Amino acid sequence: MKTMMKTLSAAALGLAASMAHAADDVTLQLKWVTQSQFAGYYVALDKGFYEEEGLDVTIKPGGPDIAPAQVIAGGGADVVLDWMPSALASREKGLPLVNIAQPYKSSGMMLTCRKDAGITSPEDFKGKTLGVWFFGNEYPFLSWMSKLGLSTDGGEDGVTVLKQGFNVDPLLQGQAACVSTMTYNEYWQVIDAGLTPDDLVVFKYEEQGVATLEDGMYVLEENLNDPAFVDKMVRFVRASMKGWKWAEENSDEAAMIVLDNDASGAQTEKHQKRMMREVAKLTAGSNGALDPEDYQRTVDSLLAGGSDPVITKQPEGAWTHAITDKALN
């Protein structure tokens, strides 16, 4: 009997080792550095949601010189997080990115301006210097300026574009009348630097009718022809959305999980908790499946680019419900 028990125990251990070894690798490339913007993925990792799905997930932080599209094109990731304008522009240029899930329902992008620079409405942008992020983040801004009929080549009848680093120094130092900010991040950097909400005027892209989808999950189209890859992404999306909903309901705890994963040590508890509370407002209302109306709104905004549109035609095959239909049902 003891021999049989030992045999069974050995078999169980062998099975467990085999199952652990059989975990499927997934590499996720973030759009930016480790912060609460990506809390759902870190929660899924920390809480074992990926492990429950038989996945061994590696999360690669981004940075100012990292473009997710370039990473996935070079084979450095299975799935990347990107804003839809950047992904659609990449697709039109020949990199067949496909949106497989959309955790963010709303846009957090704003242009934050100093009132003492003479800005009270978009009509006041003319002749001013505006800080803009690049590496794919410039597309919503360019669409907005085109909608306003403002050239981005400078001069009295246009705007001068300042290639903004990922900080708010140009606004604080008077180099720009406005800078790009997110509701959950850079806006609060401005406030923490000493300016008050009364010193500022903010223009949310959502309210200007040019909001575009942010932080979607993208893969290469050819990989969706591989049933094994599709199955892996179904499990990845399911676990990731479980992480996101947990983060929405436990924002402070989620922020602490993010901090635990911040190898740089650059983030603060106050900022990450505040960021997570703001991020939860943007992911609320999404179960992970892309809303076709939100997609079309983004496309229409990008096509309305005047003489220099972000994309020149209606994309085809740029998104799929094939993954979320299986992951969320």
Number of C-alpha atoms within 10 A of each C-alpha: 6 7 8 9 10 11 12 12 12 12 12 12 12 12 12 12 11 11 11 14 11 12 16 16 13 19 17 23 26 26 23 20 18 25 25 31 25 24 29 28 27 27 27 25 22 17 16 16 22 26 18 14 16 19 22 19 19 13 18 17 17 17 14 13 9 16 21 28 28 14 16 21 15 9 11 16 22 19 27 29 25 26 25 29 24 23 26 28 21 17 21 18 10 9 17 20 29 25 28 27 31 27 25 27 23 20 23 22 25 23 22 26 26 22 16 12 16 12 20 16 12 13 9 11 24 21 16 21 23 25 27 23 20 18 13 19 18 17 25 25 22 24 24 21 20 19 17 15 14 18 18 20 11 15 13 12 15 19 19 21 19 18 14 18 15 15 17 22 17 19 22 17 9 13 14 23 23 30 30 26 27 18 20 24 22 20 22 19 16 20 13 11 11 10 14 11 13 8 12 19 17 21 18 19 18 14 10 12 13 22 24 26 24 24 22 24 27 28 23 22 19 10 13 18 10 11 10 12 15 17 14 18 24 22 22 27 25 24 26 24 27 21 24 29 21 18 28 22 12 14 24 20 16 27 30 19 21 27 23 13 15 15 11 9 10 10 16 12 13 10 17 24 22 17 24 29 20 20 26 23 17 21 24 15 12 18 20 28 24 23 14 12 9 15 17 14 16 21 22 17 22 32 17 19 21 15 8 13 17 23 23 15 12 14 14 10 12 19 21 17 16 14 23 22 12 15 20 16 6
